[in-house]
């Protein structure tokens, strides 16, 4: 689960919205590291594409 950026405690809380937000942030950080860039979900939310 860790390798997929899934936190078990968030799944157990049965709160999809929080789970999704935390996982999206973790995935963006991984993508940013791979690209050598500082990515932010705020930029995506501002464009209405997320």
PyMOL Python script that loads the backbone (N, CA, C, O; Angstrom):
from pymol import cmd

cmd.read_pdbstr("""\
ATOM      1  N   UNK A   1       0.824  -1.190   0.000  1.00  0.00           N
ATOM      2  CA  UNK A   1       0.000   0.000   0.000  1.00  0.00           C
ATOM      3  C   UNK A   1       0.874   1.262   0.000  1.00  0.00           C
ATOM      4  O   UNK A   1       0.556   2.240  -0.677  1.00  0.00           O
ATOM      5  N   UNK A   2       1.957   1.235   0.751  1.00  0.00           N
ATOM      6  CA  UNK A   2       2.826   2.424   0.795  1.00  0.00           C
ATOM      7  C   UNK A   2       3.372   2.787  -0.577  1.00  0.00           C
ATOM      8  O   UNK A   2       3.453   3.963  -0.930  1.00  0.00           O
ATOM      9  N   UNK A   3       3.743   1.776  -1.344  1.00  0.00           N
ATOM     10  CA  UNK A   3       4.307   2.056  -2.666  1.00  0.00           C
ATOM     11  C   UNK A   3       3.294   2.712  -3.598  1.00  0.00           C
ATOM     12  O   UNK A   3       3.666   3.272  -4.629  1.00  0.00           O
ATOM     13  N   UNK A   4       2.012   2.642  -3.237  1.00  0.00           N
ATOM     14  CA  UNK A   4       0.947   3.272  -4.028  1.00  0.00           C
ATOM     15  C   UNK A   4       0.425   4.534  -3.356  1.00  0.00           C
ATOM     16  O   UNK A   4      -0.624   5.058  -3.731  1.00  0.00           O
ATOM     17  N   UNK A   5       1.161   5.018  -2.365  1.00  0.00           N
ATOM     18  CA  UNK A   5       0.785   6.245  -1.631  1.00  0.00           C
ATOM     19  C   UNK A   5      -0.601   6.140  -1.010  1.00  0.00           C
ATOM     20  O   UNK A   5      -1.378   7.094  -1.026  1.00  0.00           O
ATOM     21  N   UNK A   6      -0.896   4.967  -0.465  1.00  0.00           N
ATOM     22  CA  UNK A   6      -2.175   4.745   0.192  1.00  0.00           C
ATOM     23  C   UNK A   6      -1.933   4.585   1.686  1.00  0.00           C
ATOM     24  O   UNK A   6      -1.191   3.699   2.111  1.00  0.00           O
ATOM     25  N   UNK A   7      -2.556   5.436   2.471  1.00  0.00           N
ATOM     26  CA  UNK A   7      -2.445   5.353   3.929  1.00  0.00           C
ATOM     27  C   UNK A   7      -3.633   4.564   4.466  1.00  0.00           C
ATOM     28  O   UNK A   7      -4.786   4.972   4.325  1.00  0.00           O
ATOM     29  N   UNK A   8      -3.328   3.433   5.080  1.00  0.00           N
ATOM     30  CA  UNK A   8      -4.388   2.549   5.562  1.00  0.00           C
ATOM     31  C   UNK A   8      -5.312   3.217   6.574  1.00  0.00           C
ATOM     32  O   UNK A   8      -6.519   2.974   6.563  1.00  0.00           O
ATOM     33  N   UNK A   9      -4.762   4.054   7.445  1.00  0.00           N
ATOM     34  CA  UNK A   9      -5.622   4.696   8.450  1.00  0.00           C
ATOM     35  C   UNK A   9      -6.689   5.572   7.802  1.00  0.00           C
ATOM     36  O   UNK A   9      -7.795   5.705   8.326  1.00  0.00           O
ATOM     37  N   UNK A  10      -6.350   6.169   6.659  1.00  0.00           N
ATOM     38  CA  UNK A  10      -7.351   6.987   5.961  1.00  0.00           C
ATOM     39  C   UNK A  10      -8.432   6.119   5.327  1.00  0.00           C
ATOM     40  O   UNK A  10      -9.598   6.510   5.278  1.00  0.00           O
ATOM     41  N   UNK A  11      -8.047   4.946   4.843  1.00  0.00           N
ATOM     42  CA  UNK A  11      -9.054   4.028   4.299  1.00  0.00           C
ATOM     43  C   UNK A  11      -9.993   3.551   5.396  1.00  0.00           C
ATOM     44  O   UNK A  11     -11.203   3.452   5.195  1.00  0.00           O
ATOM     45  N   UNK A  12      -9.428   3.260   6.542  1.00  0.00           N
ATOM     46  CA  UNK A  12     -10.236   2.753   7.659  1.00  0.00           C
ATOM     47  C   UNK A  12     -11.202   3.801   8.201  1.00  0.00           C
ATOM     48  O   UNK A  12     -12.240   3.456   8.764  1.00  0.00           O
ATOM     49  N   UNK A  13     -10.865   5.084   8.033  1.00  0.00           N
ATOM     50  CA  UNK A  13     -11.740   6.157   8.516  1.00  0.00           C
ATOM     51  C   UNK A  13     -12.980   6.329   7.640  1.00  0.00           C
ATOM     52  O   UNK A  13     -13.921   7.025   8.020  1.00  0.00           O
ATOM     53  N   UNK A  14     -12.979   5.699   6.480  1.00  0.00           N
ATOM     54  CA  UNK A  14     -14.125   5.754   5.573  1.00  0.00           C
ATOM     55  C   UNK A  14     -14.507   7.187   5.198  1.00  0.00           C
ATOM     56  O   UNK A  14     -15.684   7.547   5.181  1.00  0.00           O
ATOM     57  N   UNK A  15     -13.479   8.001   4.894  1.00  0.00           N
ATOM     58  CA  UNK A  15     -13.703   9.375   4.464  1.00  0.00           C
ATOM     59  C   UNK A  15     -12.983   9.552   3.127  1.00  0.00           C
ATOM     60  O   UNK A  15     -11.815   9.939   3.082  1.00  0.00           O
ATOM     61  N   UNK A  16     -13.698   9.264   2.045  1.00  0.00           N
ATOM     62  CA  UNK A  16     -13.076   9.252   0.725  1.00  0.00           C
ATOM     63  C   UNK A  16     -12.481  10.604   0.359  1.00  0.00           C
ATOM     64  O   UNK A  16     -11.401  10.649  -0.228  1.00  0.00           O
ATOM     65  N   UNK A  17     -13.138  11.689   0.680  1.00  0.00           N
ATOM     66  CA  UNK A  17     -12.678  13.028   0.315  1.00  0.00           C
ATOM     67  C   UNK A  17     -11.278  13.291   0.881  1.00  0.00           C
ATOM     68  O   UNK A  17     -10.389  13.733   0.154  1.00  0.00           O
ATOM     69  N   UNK A  18     -11.086  13.024   2.153  1.00  0.00           N
ATOM     70  CA  UNK A  18      -9.773  13.228   2.785  1.00  0.00           C
ATOM     71  C   UNK A  18      -8.753  12.263   2.199  1.00  0.00           C
ATOM     72  O   UNK A  18      -7.632  12.665   1.885  1.00  0.00           O
ATOM     73  N   UNK A  19      -9.125  10.997   2.047  1.00  0.00           N
ATOM     74  CA  UNK A  19      -8.241   9.994   1.452  1.00  0.00           C
ATOM     75  C   UNK A  19      -7.760  10.460   0.085  1.00  0.00           C
ATOM     76  O   UNK A  19      -6.567  10.399  -0.209  1.00  0.00           O
ATOM     77  N   UNK A  20      -8.680  10.923  -0.747  1.00  0.00           N
ATOM     78  CA  UNK A  20      -8.357  11.343  -2.102  1.00  0.00           C
ATOM     79  C   UNK A  20      -7.421  12.555  -2.098  1.00  0.00           C
ATOM     80  O   UNK A  20      -6.459  12.599  -2.864  1.00  0.00           O
ATOM     81  N   UNK A  21      -7.699  13.526  -1.245  1.00  0.00           N
ATOM     82  CA  UNK A  21      -6.865  14.732  -1.170  1.00  0.00           C
ATOM     83  C   UNK A  21      -5.441  14.400  -0.731  1.00  0.00           C
ATOM     84  O   UNK A  21      -4.476  14.890  -1.317  1.00  0.00           O
ATOM     85  N   UNK A  22      -5.312  13.569   0.299  1.00  0.00           N
ATOM     86  CA  UNK A  22      -3.991  13.208   0.809  1.00  0.00           C
ATOM     87  C   UNK A  22      -3.219  12.404  -0.234  1.00  0.00           C
ATOM     88  O   UNK A  22      -2.026  12.631  -0.436  1.00  0.00           O
ATOM     89  N   UNK A  23      -3.888  11.474  -0.889  1.00  0.00           N
ATOM     90  CA  UNK A  23      -3.214  10.651  -1.891  1.00  0.00           C
ATOM     91  C   UNK A  23      -2.818  11.486  -3.108  1.00  0.00           C
ATOM     92  O   UNK A  23      -1.726  11.306  -3.648  1.00  0.00           O
ATOM     93  N   UNK A  24      -3.678  12.383  -3.541  1.00  0.00           N
ATOM     94  CA  UNK A  24      -3.359  13.244  -4.677  1.00  0.00           C
ATOM     95  C   UNK A  24      -2.127  14.092  -4.376  1.00  0.00           C
ATOM     96  O   UNK A  24      -1.259  14.257  -5.233  1.00  0.00           O
ATOM     97  N   UNK A  25      -2.050  14.624  -3.176  1.00  0.00           N
ATOM     98  CA  UNK A  25      -0.893  15.428  -2.785  1.00  0.00           C
ATOM     99  C   UNK A  25       0.373  14.583  -2.788  1.00  0.00           C
ATOM    100  O   UNK A  25       1.414  15.024  -3.275  1.00  0.00           O
ATOM    101  N   UNK A  26       0.289  13.370  -2.247  1.00  0.00           N
ATOM    102  CA  UNK A  26       1.455  12.477  -2.208  1.00  0.00           C
ATOM    103  C   UNK A  26       1.915  12.110  -3.618  1.00  0.00           C
ATOM    104  O   UNK A  26       3.114  12.071  -3.896  1.00  0.00           O
ATOM    105  N   UNK A  27       0.966  11.845  -4.497  1.00  0.00           N
ATOM    106  CA  UNK A  27       1.326  11.501  -5.877  1.00  0.00           C
ATOM    107  C   UNK A  27       1.940  12.690  -6.608  1.00  0.00           C
ATOM    108  O   UNK A  27       2.885  12.519  -7.378  1.00  0.00           O
ATOM    109  N   UNK A  28       1.423  13.874  -6.380  1.00  0.00           N
ATOM    110  CA  UNK A  28       2.000  15.074  -6.997  1.00  0.00           C
ATOM    111  C   UNK A  28       3.430  15.296  -6.523  1.00  0.00           C
ATOM    112  O   UNK A  28       4.286  15.708  -7.306  1.00  0.00           O
ATOM    113  N   UNK A  29       3.694  15.028  -5.250  1.00  0.00           N
ATOM    114  CA  UNK A  29       5.053  15.162  -4.736  1.00  0.00           C
ATOM    115  C   UNK A  29       5.987  14.167  -5.400  1.00  0.00           C
ATOM    116  O   UNK A  29       7.115  14.516  -5.748  1.00  0.00           O
ATOM    117  N   UNK A  30       5.530  12.921  -5.583  1.00  0.00           N
ATOM    118  CA  UNK A  30       6.351  11.911  -6.267  1.00  0.00           C
ATOM    119  C   UNK A  30       6.627  12.304  -7.719  1.00  0.00           C
ATOM    120  O   UNK A  30       7.748  12.159  -8.207  1.00  0.00           O
ATOM    121  N   UNK A  31       5.611  12.796  -8.393  1.00  0.00           N
ATOM    122  CA  UNK A  31       5.775  13.225  -9.782  1.00  0.00           C
ATOM    123  C   UNK A  31       6.740  14.399  -9.857  1.00  0.00           C
ATOM    124  O   UNK A  31       7.607  14.450 -10.729  1.00  0.00           O
ATOM    125  N   UNK A  32       6.582  15.334  -8.942  1.00  0.00           N
ATOM    126  CA  UNK A  32       7.464  16.494  -8.911  1.00  0.00           C
ATOM    127  C   UNK A  32       8.920  16.099  -8.691  1.00  0.00           C
ATOM    128  O   UNK A  32       9.817  16.634  -9.342  1.00  0.00           O
ATOM    129  N   UNK A  33       9.151  15.169  -7.780  1.00  0.00           N
ATOM    130  CA  UNK A  33      10.513  14.693  -7.538  1.00  0.00           C
ATOM    131  C   UNK A  33      11.088  14.034  -8.788  1.00  0.00           C
ATOM    132  O   UNK A  33      12.249  14.260  -9.130  1.00  0.00           O
ATOM    133  N   UNK A  34      10.293  13.233  -9.464  1.00  0.00           N
ATOM    134  CA  UNK A  34      10.756  12.557 -10.668  1.00  0.00           C
ATOM    135  C   UNK A  34      11.084  13.549 -11.786  1.00  0.00           C
ATOM    136  O   UNK A  34      11.998  13.322 -12.579  1.00  0.00           O
ATOM    137  N   UNK A  35      10.333  14.649 -11.840  1.00  0.00           N
ATOM    138  CA  UNK A  35      10.531  15.664 -12.875  1.00  0.00           C
ATOM    139  C   UNK A  35      11.555  16.713 -12.469  1.00  0.00           C
ATOM    140  O   UNK A  35      12.012  17.499 -13.299  1.00  0.00           O
ATOM    141  N   UNK A  36      11.912  16.721 -11.187  1.00  0.00           N
ATOM    142  CA  UNK A  36      12.825  17.753 -10.698  1.00  0.00           C
ATOM    143  C   UNK A  36      12.150  19.110 -10.587  1.00  0.00           C
ATOM    144  O   UNK A  36      12.800  20.148 -10.715  1.00  0.00           O
ATOM    145  N   UNK A  37      10.843  19.097 -10.349  1.00  0.00           N
ATOM    146  CA  UNK A  37      10.069  20.336 -10.251  1.00  0.00           C
ATOM    147  C   UNK A  37       9.255  20.344  -8.968  1.00  0.00           C
ATOM    148  O   UNK A  37       9.010  19.298  -8.366  1.00  0.00           O
ATOM    149  N   UNK A  38       8.845  21.518  -8.563  1.00  0.00           N
ATOM    150  CA  UNK A  38       7.996  21.679  -7.392  1.00  0.00           C
ATOM    151  C   UNK A  38       6.562  21.855  -7.894  1.00  0.00           C
ATOM    152  O   UNK A  38       6.174  22.940  -8.329  1.00  0.00           O
ATOM    153  N   UNK A  39       5.786  20.778  -7.829  1.00  0.00           N
ATOM    154  CA  UNK A  39       4.404  20.815  -8.311  1.00  0.00           C
ATOM    155  C   UNK A  39       3.444  21.064  -7.159  1.00  0.00           C
ATOM    156  O   UNK A  39       3.743  20.745  -6.008  1.00  0.00           O
ATOM    157  N   UNK A  40       2.300  21.631  -7.473  1.00  0.00           N
ATOM    158  CA  UNK A  40       1.313  21.944  -6.452  1.00  0.00           C
ATOM    159  C   UNK A  40      -0.084  21.629  -6.965  1.00  0.00           C
ATOM    160  O   UNK A  40      -0.412  21.915  -8.117  1.00  0.00           O
ATOM    161  N   UNK A  41      -0.899  21.043  -6.109  1.00  0.00           N
ATOM    162  CA  UNK A  41      -2.298  20.789  -6.477  1.00  0.00           C
ATOM    163  C   UNK A  41      -3.079  22.090  -6.598  1.00  0.00           C
ATOM    164  O   UNK A  41      -4.083  22.145  -7.307  1.00  0.00           O
ATOM    165  N   UNK A  42      -2.638  23.113  -5.929  1.00  0.00           N
ATOM    166  CA  UNK A  42      -3.342  24.397  -5.991  1.00  0.00           C
ATOM    167  C   UNK A  42      -3.399  24.915  -7.419  1.00  0.00           C
ATOM    168  O   UNK A  42      -4.399  25.507  -7.824  1.00  0.00           O
ATOM    169  N   UNK A  43      -2.342  24.700  -8.181  1.00  0.00           N
ATOM    170  CA  UNK A  43      -2.338  25.149  -9.574  1.00  0.00           C
ATOM    171  C   UNK A  43      -3.386  24.410 -10.384  1.00  0.00           C
ATOM    172  O   UNK A  43      -4.037  25.010 -11.239  1.00  0.00           O
ATOM    173  N   UNK A  44      -3.561  23.138 -10.137  1.00  0.00           N
ATOM    174  CA  UNK A  44      -4.554  22.347 -10.855  1.00  0.00           C
ATOM    175  C   UNK A  44      -5.954  22.763 -10.438  1.00  0.00           C
ATOM    176  O   UNK A  44      -6.839  22.889 -11.284  1.00  0.00           O
ATOM    177  N   UNK A  45      -6.167  22.978  -9.145  1.00  0.00           N
ATOM    178  CA  UNK A  45      -7.489  23.375  -8.648  1.00  0.00           C
ATOM    179  C   UNK A  45      -7.894  24.723  -9.217  1.00  0.00           C
ATOM    180  O   UNK A  45      -9.072  24.945  -9.498  1.00  0.00           O
ATOM    181  N   UNK A  46      -6.926  25.635  -9.392  1.00  0.00           N
ATOM    182  CA  UNK A  46      -7.234  26.958  -9.928  1.00  0.00           C
ATOM    183  C   UNK A  46      -7.737  26.888 -11.364  1.00  0.00           C
ATOM    184  O   UNK A  46      -8.523  27.737 -11.786  1.00  0.00           O
ATOM    185  N   UNK A  47      -7.294  25.883 -12.119  1.00  0.00           N
ATOM    186  CA  UNK A  47      -7.722  25.771 -13.505  1.00  0.00           C
ATOM    187  C   UNK A  47      -9.020  24.988 -13.631  1.00  0.00           C
ATOM    188  O   UNK A  47      -9.608  24.933 -14.712  1.00  0.00           O
ATOM    189  N   UNK A  48      -9.474  24.380 -12.534  1.00  0.00           N
ATOM    190  CA  UNK A  48     -10.724  23.639 -12.558  1.00  0.00           C
ATOM    191  C   UNK A  48     -10.620  22.271 -13.191  1.00  0.00           C
ATOM    192  O   UNK A  48     -11.641  21.689 -13.558  1.00  0.00           O
ATOM    193  N   UNK A  49      -9.424  21.741 -13.330  1.00  0.00           N
ATOM    194  CA  UNK A  49      -9.231  20.461 -13.999  1.00  0.00           C
ATOM    195  C   UNK A  49      -9.118  19.300 -13.040  1.00  0.00           C
ATOM    196  O   UNK A  49      -8.958  18.168 -13.496  1.00  0.00           O
ATOM    197  N   UNK A  50      -9.192  19.508 -11.756  1.00  0.00           N
ATOM    198  CA  UNK A  50      -9.024  18.413 -10.800  1.00  0.00           C
ATOM    199  C   UNK A  50     -10.315  18.057 -10.139  1.00  0.00           C
ATOM    200  O   UNK A  50     -10.351  17.153  -9.305  1.00  0.00           O
TER     201      UNK A  50
END
""", "prot")
cmd.dss("prot")
cmd.show_as("cartoon", "prot")
cmd.util.cbc("prot")
cmd.orient("prot")
